[in-house]
Structure formats: C-alpha cells, structure tokens
Amino acid sequence: MRFAPAAEAASFCDAARVAARVAAAALGWRPDDFWAATPADLRTALGLDLTDAAPGDAGMLAQLMEAFPDDE
C-alpha cells in the first residue's frame, strides 16, 4: 500500500473539510450523507454539472423509472 506525503494528505483533508461544510450548509447533508456520496453526486446536488443539454422528456423519464425501480 502506498501512502501520500503529508502535504498531499493535508490538502485532501482540507478539501474534504470544505466540501463537507458546503454540503451541510447548502444541502443540509449530515456527515453520513456526505461520505456516502461520490464527488459526482455532490457536483450534481450543487448544480455544478449543468450543461446546455436539453432536459429529458416524459418518455426518457418512463425508461429510467423502468430501468431503475424504487421498489428493489
């Protein structure tokens, strides 16, 4: 197993601390919510991944609901 130098570890810790604070303040996320999320989840929740792509239509929503049902 390879360990990061102390400077890199401190940088990750600082970045994680700031990201957790933003998630808590802006989204109401508790620590478990933050640590269970991926960086992409956080970006999406904060609206930072928005593109110029058109939103999906009802057909696309129906396909997604069928592919990923909530009653697993």
C-alpha positions in Angstrom: 0.0 0.0 0.0 1.3 3.4 -0.9 0.8 6.4 1.3 0.6 10.0 0.2 3.1 12.5 1.6 1.9 14.6 4.5 1.4 17.7 2.3 -0.9 15.8 -0.1 -2.8 14.3 2.9 -3.3 17.7 4.5 -4.5 19.0 1.1 -7.1 16.2 0.8 -8.2 16.7 4.4 -8.6 20.5 3.9 -10.6 19.9 0.7 -12.8 17.3 2.3 -13.5 19.6 5.2 -14.5 22.4 3.0 -16.7 20.2 0.8 -18.4 18.7 3.8 -19.1 22.2 5.1 -20.6 23.3 1.8 -22.7 20.1 1.6 -24.0 20.7 5.1 -24.7 24.4 4.6 -26.2 24.3 1.1 -27.8 20.9 1.1 -28.5 20.0 4.7 -26.3 16.9 4.3 -25.2 15.2 7.5 -21.7 13.6 7.7 -23.0 10.2 6.7 -24.7 11.7 3.6 -21.5 13.4 2.6 -19.3 10.4 3.0 -21.8 8.1 1.2 -21.9 10.4 -1.8 -19.4 10.5 -4.7 -17.8 13.7 -5.9 -20.2 13.5 -8.9 -23.2 13.2 -6.5 -22.0 16.4 -4.7 -21.4 18.2 -8.0 -24.9 17.3 -9.2 -26.6 18.2 -6.0 -25.0 21.6 -6.0 -26.0 22.1 -9.7 -22.4 22.4 -10.8 -22.7 19.8 -13.6 -25.3 21.7 -15.6 -24.8 21.7 -19.3 -26.6 23.2 -22.3 -28.2 19.8 -22.9 -32.0 19.8 -23.2 -33.9 18.2 -20.3 -35.3 14.8 -20.8 -38.9 14.2 -21.9 -41.6 12.1 -20.3 -40.5 9.1 -22.4 -37.0 9.3 -21.1 -38.3 9.5 -17.5 -40.5 6.4 -18.1 -37.5 4.5 -19.4 -35.4 5.5 -16.4 -38.2 4.6 -14.0 -38.5 1.1 -15.6 -34.7 0.6 -15.6 -34.3 1.8 -12.0 -37.4 1.0 -10.0 -37.6 2.2 -6.4 -39.1 -1.0 -5.0 -35.9 -3.1 -5.1 
